């Protein structure tokens, strides 16, 4: 897409078409990411070894925590780049993209080293047992220690491309990596490695696919560096202090919110582990299977945010408001359809991943409860993304902290104490009712008082 085409998306295309142009490639890539994450569980489930499933599932929250680093630089830098383009400051946008790129490399390298040095205490904290420890360790070494930098860079560069209107290229790179992972999983698990090393095979397939995706993004951005207002050149120098502050102002809340989201998953695993490895394996599958509407919703949010950020900076209030309203409607429709399908096909969905009867039966019940939170989770994420687009990191941080640290995590402990195992599963719905009420109160108050 030419620079003129990018400007058309931000300024002149009808809002429904502009949102679809930006969101659909992102939604598709999010679905592929979900599929390849579930493919790991699917192929491990073919072994009928719940300990392999549980071991790999334990690493999901830590893997997602590493992706919070992509939020720090990709979301923080990407939202600012869109606003800078709305202000006509393309030179500063290039400096921000370079700063975000190198910051992500440094931060991820530190995270990967810490994971390597403190592997055992971290896995013990996550609830690894004697049956699951070695599997969790194998997976962590591949996807976090060795694969952290290419994984985070892929997500950062896709966000940078999306921030300048190149959503199709961003979506293609993530999609390509996911498809390659799906193809490599059975090859490494059942052909190249001996029996008993299936978790290691899944980890190696994920590592290689993310490296390939990272290489694609390097190539695309380098080839189009004069066209995209994105650069990796250190010769440009640092962006100005205000821009650096803005990257962190939005990026840190994004990273903290993602971190708290994944701490919530860690606590779910830890609490559920007290009910046995079968319960842990069941919820591990459910936490992946339930993500379809969430990933679609995140795709809508990621596609919407650059348009909102650009028009916020360009002071085009009507186009910004129309984008927000259309995106909310889009997300709610997807969520309602998803709930209906999950309630009908929950048993069949679990059966795809594992045939062991106890795990499948328990997971079916869990999934039918957890899916009820789909529209609430979308609305909670949506308001955070909108404030990130505005550059209001303090608002997005407040909502993120309230959602996870004040509502969700305490609700997990409370309902686990009062109800037991099923209280852990019901906690998301109960907490997000409070989150949505608070989020929209903050949003409407902001719109009335600040954006008159």
N, C-alpha and C positions, 0 to 999 in steps of 0.2 A: 504494500500500500504506500502510495506517495505521501509526502507531507501534507499536500492539499487534501488528500483523502482522509487523513487523520483529523485535520481541522474540520472537515465536513461532519464527521462523527460527533465532535464536541459542540459544533455550533449550528449546523443547518439541517441535518437529517431529522425527520420526524422522530420524536422521542422513543416510541415503541421500536422503530427500526434501529435507532442508534443503540438502545439498550441490548437488543437482540444481537446486533453486530459485535458488541463487546462481550456480552454475557454468554452467548451460546458456545463459542469456542472454549471459554473457560469452564462452563458447565460440563461440556463433553470431556475435557481433560480431567476435571475433578472426578467424573464417573469412572474414567479409565484408571485414575489413581486408586479409587476405591476398589475397582475390580482387581487390580494387581495386588493391593493389600489383602483383599479377600482370597485371591488366588493362592497366596502363601498358605493361608489357613486351609483352603480347600485341598491343596495337594498334601499338606501335612495330615489333614483328616483322612486321606486315603490310606495312611498307615494304620489307622484305627488305634493310634497311640495318643491318648489324651495328654500324656506328659510332654510330648513334643509340641502339641497345640498350646498347652499352658505355658511352656517355656518361652516360645516365640511371642505369645500374647503378653508376657510380662515386660517385654522390651518395647512394646508399642508406645506406652506413655513417655519413655525416655527418648525414643526416636522422635516423637512429636515435640518434645521439649527442645530437641536440637533444631527443629523447624521453627521454633520461636525466634531463633537467631535470624532466620530469613524474614520474619516479621519485623524485627528491629531495623534491618537495613532495607529490605525490599518494600515493606509497607510504608515505613517512615520516609524513605527516599522517594518511592514511587508517588505517594500522595503529594509530596512537595513538588516533584517534577511537573505533575499535571497542573498544579496551581501556578508554578512559574511560567509554564507555557500559556496559561490563561492571562498572565500579566505581560506576555510578550518577551520574557527573559530567557531565551533559549541558551545563551552562553552559560548562564548560571546553572541551568538545568543539566548541562553536560558535566559541569564540575561536581554537581550533587551525585550524578550517576557513578562517576569515578570514585568518589568518596565512599559511597554505599558499597561498591564492589569490593574494595580493599578492606573495608571495615568488616565485612562478612567473612572474608578469609581469615583474618586475625582472630575474630571471636570464635569461629567454629573450630579452628585449630586448638585453641585453649580448651574448649569443651571436650573435644575428642581425646586430648591428652589426659584430662582429669578422669574421664570414663575409663581409660586404659589403666591408670595408676590405682584407681579405687574401685575396680570392678567388683571384687568380692563383697565389700560392705554395701555397695549400691544394690547389688542383686539380692543380698540378704534383706535389705530394707524393703525391697519390692515384694518380698514374700516368696522368693525361690526356695524350694525344698530340695531334699536330696535327689528326688526324682526329676526335678526340672532344672537344676542349676547348670549343668553342663550344656544343655540345649540353649538356655538363655544366654550363656557366655559366648557360645559359637555365633549366635545371631547378632549379639551386640558388637563383637569384634568386626564383623563384616559391614554392618549397616551404620554404625556410629563411629567406631575407632578409625576404620579405613575409609568408610564411605561418607563420613560426615561432610567434608568440604564439597565434593561434587554434588551431593544432595542439596545442601543449602544454596550453593551457587546457582544451581538450576532453578530453584524457586525464586531467588533474588533476581536473576536475569529475566525470568518470565514476568515478574512484577514490573521491572523497568520497561520492558517492551509494552506491556499493557498500559503503562502510564502515559505513553506517547501515542496510544491508539492502535498499536499493533497486536491486538488481541488474538488474531488468527495465528500469527507466528508463535506467540507465547503458548497458545493452546496446543499447537502442533507439536512443539518440543516436549511438553509434559506428556501428551498422548503417546508420542513415539517411544519415550522411555518406558511408559507403562506397558505398552504392547510387547516391547522387547523383553521386559521382565516376565510377562506371562508366558512367552515362548521359551525363555531360558530356564524357568523353574523346573519343569519336568526333565529337561535335558540334564541339568546338574544333579537333580535329586535321584533319578532312576536310571540314568545311563552312565554319566561320567564318574560318579562317586559310588563307593561300595555301600551296601545296605547298612543302615544304622546312622548314616551321615546326612539324612534328609534335611535337617535344620541347617546344617552347614551349606548344603546345596542351595537352599532358598536364600540364605544370606549372600552367597557369592553371586547368584543371579541378580539380586537387588543391587549389589555393589556395581556390577558391570553395566547394568542398564542405566543407572544414574550417571556413570562416567560417560556413557555414549550420549545421553541427553545433554549433559554439561558441555560436551564437545560441540554439539549442534548449536547451542546458544552462543558459544564463543564465535563460531563461524558466521552465524546470522548477524550478530551485532557488529562484528569486525567488518564484514562486507558492507553493511549498511550504515556505518558510523557517521557518514556525512548526511545521511537522510533522516536518521531517527532522533537526533538530539540526544544521543547516548554516546558516552565515550569512556574508555578505560585508561586514557592517557594520564600519566602522572605529571606531564608537562603543563597541564592546565592549571595546576595548583589547587589549593583547597578552596571550597566555596566560602562565602563570607560567614562571619560568626552567626548571624541571624539564621542562615540556612542550615548550618550545622546544628544549631539549637532546635530548629524546626524538625530536622530528621529525628533527633532524640526525643523531642516533645511528643511526636506521634509514634515513633518506633519503639520506645521503651514501654509505653502503655500496651502496644500491640504484643510485644514480647512477654510482658508480665501477664496479660490476659491469657495468652496461649499457654504460658507456664502454669498458671492457676488451673486452666482447663485440664491440663495433663496431670497435675497433682491430684485433681479430682479423680481421674482415671486410675492413678496409682493407689489412691485410698480405696476406690472400689475394689481393685484387685486384692489389696491387703486385707480388707474386711471380708471379702468373699473367700479368700484363701483359708480363713478360719473355719469355713464350712466344708473344706476338703478340696482336693485337686479336681474332682469332677465338676463341682460348682464353679471353680475358677476357670476351667476349660469352657464351660457353658457361657459364662458371662464374657469371656474373651472373644468367643464367636459373635455374640450379640453386639458387643461394642463395635465390631467391624460391620456387621450386617445392618445395624441401625443407621449407618452413616450415609445411606443414599440420599434421603431428603436433606440432610445437613450439608453434604458435599455440593448438592445442587444449589442449596441456599447460599453457600459460600461463593459458588461460581457467580450467582446473581449479584452478590455484594461486591465481589472483585471486579465484575464488569461495570457495575453501576458507579463505583467510587471515583474512577478517573473523570467521568462525565460530570459528576457532582462537584468534584474539586476544581475542575477547569472553569465551570460556570459560576462557582462561588467566587473564584478569584476575578473572573471577568464581570462580576456583578450582574449576571443574567439570572435574576431570581425566578422568573417564571419557568425557564427551562430546567433549572435545578429542582424546583418543586415538582414539576411534571415527571422528572426522572425518578424522584423518590417515590411518588405515588404509584407509578406504573410498576416499579420494582417490587414494592410491597405486595401489590396484587398478584404479581407473577409468583412470588415466593409462597404466599398463602395457598394458592391453587395447587402448587406442587406438593405442599405439605399435607393437605387434605387428601389428595389422591394417594399419597404414600401411606398414610395411616390406613386407608381402606384396603390397600393391597397387602400390607403387613398383617393386618388382622385376619385376612382370608388365607394367606399363603405362608404364615409363620412356620408351620410344621415342615412344609416343603423346602423352605429356605434353609432351615437347620439341617435337614436331611442332605442337602447339597454338600455340606461341609463335613459331616461326620455321621456314621451309621450306628455308632454305639448308642444303645437305646436310652440309657439314663441321661447321658449328656444331651442328647437330642430333645428328650421330653422336657427337661428342666429349661433348656435354652428357648424352647418354643414359648413357654409361659413368660420367661423374662422378656422376650422380644415383643410380645403383645402388649406388655405394660410399657416398656421403654419407648415404643414408637409413638405413644400418645403425646409425648413432649415435642414432636417435630415442629409444629407451627410456633410454639413458644420459643424453641431454640433458635429458629430462623429470625424471629423478631428481635430476640436479644442480641444476636450477632449483627443484625442489620443496623440497629441504632449505633452500635460501636463503630461500624464501618462509616456511617454517615458523619459522625464526629471526627473520625480520622480524615475524611475528605475535607472537612472544614479546617483542619489543622488544630482542632481543639483536643489535644492529647490529654489534658486534665480531665475533661468530661469522659472520654473513652476509658481512661484509667479508673476513674471513680466507678463507672458502671461495671467494668471488668472485676474490680476488687469486690464490689458489693455482690455481684452475681456469684462468684466462686468462693471468696473468703468469708462472706457474711451469710449468704443464703445456701448455696449448694453443699459445701463441705460440712458445715454444722448440721445440715439436714441429713446427710449420710449417717453421721454418728447418732443423731437423735432417733431417726427411724430404725436404724439397726438395733438400737437399744430397746425401742418400744415394740417393734414388730418382728425383728430378726432378719433373716436373709432376704425376704421380699421387701422389707423396708429399704434396703440398699437399692433395689430396682425401682421403687416408687419415688425415690428422692428427687430425681430429675424433674418430674412433672410438678411436684409440690414446690420446689425451689424456683422453677422458672415462671410460675404464676406470679410470684412476688417480683421477680426480675423484670418481667415485661411491664408490670404496673409502674415500677420505679423508672424504667427506661423511657417510657412514653411521657411520664410526668416531666422528666428532665428535658426531653426533646421539645415538647410543646412550650415549656417555660422559656427555653433558649430561643425558640423561634419568635415568641412574642416579645421578648425583652431586648434581644441582641440584633435580630434581623428584621427590624421594622422597615 
